[in-house]
Amino acid sequence: MSAWTAADLPRQDGRTVVVTGANSGIGLVTARELARAGARVVLACRSFERGRAAAATMTGEVDVRALDLADLGSVRGFVDGLDGPIDVLVNNAGVMALPYRLTADGFEMQLGTNHLGHFALTGLLLGRITDRVVTVSSGFHRLGTMDFDDLMWERGYHRWKAYARSKLANLLFTLELQRRLAAADAPVRAVAAHPGYAATGLQAHTETVQDRVMGLLNRVVAQSPERGALPTLYAATQDLPGAAYVGPDGPGEMRGAPQLVGMSGAAQDPAAARRLWDASEALTGVTFEFAGSGVAASA
Ligand SMILES: NC(=O)c1ccc[n+]([C@@H]2O[C@H](COP(=O)([O-])OP(=O)(O)OC[C@H]3O[C@@H](n4cnc5c(N)ncnc54)[C@H](OP(=O)(O)O)[C@@H]3O)[C@@H](O)[C@H]2O)c1
């Protein structure tokens, strides 16, 4: 059988998908392909204008909405402005290896954007999600560690370690969400994906000369955003078990066709996942409520 590509996407007519960070890179391709396959796609973008420009490159039903994951007020505003059920939420947006800075709510920016913003968004939307939550992590999660006494890096910031922690948090969140959905007998799945290495805008957000040289070199070996989006598209549309993690099948999971891949031991630590969940609820003020087969969240 030949490798799975976007041409193998099943029709998505009648389905609604929300994609965060849909104006660039993997999110843009994910949104574009799902819309092409017939889904109504909500492009959840930090910049409405960049979202509109991306939407202009797509065919099908696309709807641009402003969402800044680094501002919980914006997350709540986005959720309040959305109507109707959502089949799939794709938690894709991310920032990488930024200098130390804080979100509007005082969280370290990478954990705040990549994990806490998506945690709040998922919790607030959960009662309307009918099929699955897909969260985009990274091979970098393997370098991540949790320090619950200093989640926000107040005692010595390291921008790459902070990125790795945020991507580890994406997987701890996915597994804990899946455990809670299953315990509530909910018909919703939590799964994750990673793109391998893809040349996108992500490297452009890093700011030192070394980063730019590295980014330039890496672009020579990186795969296209089209290829990088395949694990997300696969995770969003294929019949996978909850807690599945999809990545490229090539050497080092850097490139290739989507397949189920493994994750680090740290990502599978249920005690750490519970602790992160409790901390995330306390920090964001978003409490997930799982009741029977239905799910709902309160803020
Ligand atoms: N590219 C890779 O090789 C690679 C490898 C492993 C994992 N990933 C993961 O893949 C995901 C997508 O990244 P990408 O490579 O496609 O990078 P990208 O082209 O830079 O896209 C990132 C997207 O996230 C958005 N974003 C950043 N901060 C945001 C915020 N506060 N609120 C809302 N949206 C925000 C960006 O919006 P703006 O355009 O406004 O900045 C952009 O649309 C990320 O989760 C990343 O960690 C990528």
PDBQT file of the ligand as one rigid body, heavy atoms in Angstrom, charges set to zero:
ROOT
HETATM    1  N1  LIG A 301       7.890  23.159  12.152  1.00  0.00    +0.000 N 
HETATM    2  C1  LIG A 301       8.392  22.131  12.803  1.00  0.00    +0.000 C 
HETATM    3  O1  LIG A 301       9.392  21.530  12.422  1.00  0.00    +0.000 OA
HETATM    4  C2  LIG A 301       7.744  21.665  14.073  1.00  0.00    +0.000 A 
HETATM    5  C3  LIG A 301       8.330  20.596  14.750  1.00  0.00    +0.000 A 
HETATM    6  C4  LIG A 301       7.722  20.103  15.899  1.00  0.00    +0.000 A 
HETATM    7  C5  LIG A 301       6.549  20.667  16.345  1.00  0.00    +0.000 A 
HETATM    8  N2  LIG A 301       6.007  21.724  15.690  1.00  0.00    +0.000 N 
HETATM    9  C6  LIG A 301       4.756  22.283  16.216  1.00  0.00    +0.000 C 
HETATM   10  O2  LIG A 301       3.855  22.532  15.155  1.00  0.00    +0.000 OA
HETATM   11  C7  LIG A 301       2.944  23.563  15.532  1.00  0.00    +0.000 C 
HETATM   12  C8  LIG A 301       2.781  24.557  14.394  1.00  0.00    +0.000 C 
HETATM   13  O3  LIG A 301       4.003  25.216  14.186  1.00  0.00    +0.000 OA
HETATM   14  P1  LIG A 301       4.538  25.609  12.736  1.00  0.00    +0.000 P 
HETATM   15  O4  LIG A 301       5.805  24.873  12.544  1.00  0.00    +0.000 OA
HETATM   16  O5  LIG A 301       3.463  25.528  11.738  1.00  0.00    +0.000 OA
HETATM   17  O6  LIG A 301       4.963  27.135  13.027  1.00  0.00    +0.000 OA
HETATM   18  P2  LIG A 301       4.409  28.528  12.474  1.00  0.00    +0.000 P 
HETATM   19  O7  LIG A 301       4.412  28.536  10.989  1.00  0.00    +0.000 OA
HETATM   20  O8  LIG A 301       5.190  29.580  13.193  1.00  0.00    +0.000 OA
HETATM   21  O9  LIG A 301       2.928  28.551  12.983  1.00  0.00    +0.000 OA
HETATM   22  C9  LIG A 301       2.626  28.788  14.326  1.00  0.00    +0.000 C 
HETATM   23  C10 LIG A 301       1.242  29.380  14.400  1.00  0.00    +0.000 C 
HETATM   24  O10 LIG A 301       0.939  29.602  15.790  1.00  0.00    +0.000 OA
HETATM   25  C11 LIG A 301       0.411  30.907  15.893  1.00  0.00    +0.000 C 
HETATM   26  N3  LIG A 301       0.567  31.480  17.219  1.00  0.00    +0.000 N 
HETATM   27  C12 LIG A 301       1.702  31.787  17.875  1.00  0.00    +0.000 A 
HETATM   28  N4  LIG A 301       1.410  32.375  19.036  1.00  0.00    +0.000 NA
HETATM   29  C13 LIG A 301       0.054  32.439  19.120  1.00  0.00    +0.000 A 
HETATM   30  C14 LIG A 301      -0.860  32.951  20.073  1.00  0.00    +0.000 A 
HETATM   31  N5  LIG A 301      -0.446  33.555  21.187  1.00  0.00    +0.000 N 
HETATM   32  N6  LIG A 301      -2.178  32.839  19.826  1.00  0.00    +0.000 NA
HETATM   33  C15 LIG A 301      -2.623  32.261  18.695  1.00  0.00    +0.000 A 
HETATM   34  N7  LIG A 301      -1.802  31.778  17.740  1.00  0.00    +0.000 NA
HETATM   35  C16 LIG A 301      -0.483  31.867  17.958  1.00  0.00    +0.000 A 
HETATM   36  C17 LIG A 301       1.181  31.710  14.860  1.00  0.00    +0.000 C 
HETATM   37  O11 LIG A 301       0.528  32.931  14.602  1.00  0.00    +0.000 OA
HETATM   38  P3  LIG A 301       1.339  34.216  14.029  1.00  0.00    +0.000 P 
HETATM   39  O12 LIG A 301       1.466  33.999  12.556  1.00  0.00    +0.000 OA
HETATM   40  O13 LIG A 301       0.454  35.349  14.410  1.00  0.00    +0.000 OA
HETATM   41  O14 LIG A 301       2.656  34.238  14.739  1.00  0.00    +0.000 OA
HETATM   42  C18 LIG A 301       1.130  30.744  13.694  1.00  0.00    +0.000 C 
HETATM   43  O15 LIG A 301      -0.105  30.815  13.044  1.00  0.00    +0.000 OA
HETATM   44  C19 LIG A 301       3.497  24.154  16.829  1.00  0.00    +0.000 C 
HETATM   45  O16 LIG A 301       2.748  23.657  17.921  1.00  0.00    +0.000 OA
HETATM   46  C20 LIG A 301       4.917  23.625  16.892  1.00  0.00    +0.000 C 
HETATM   47  O17 LIG A 301       5.390  23.500  18.218  1.00  0.00    +0.000 OA
HETATM   48  C21 LIG A 301       6.580  22.226  14.557  1.00  0.00    +0.000 A 
ENDROOT
TORSDOF 0
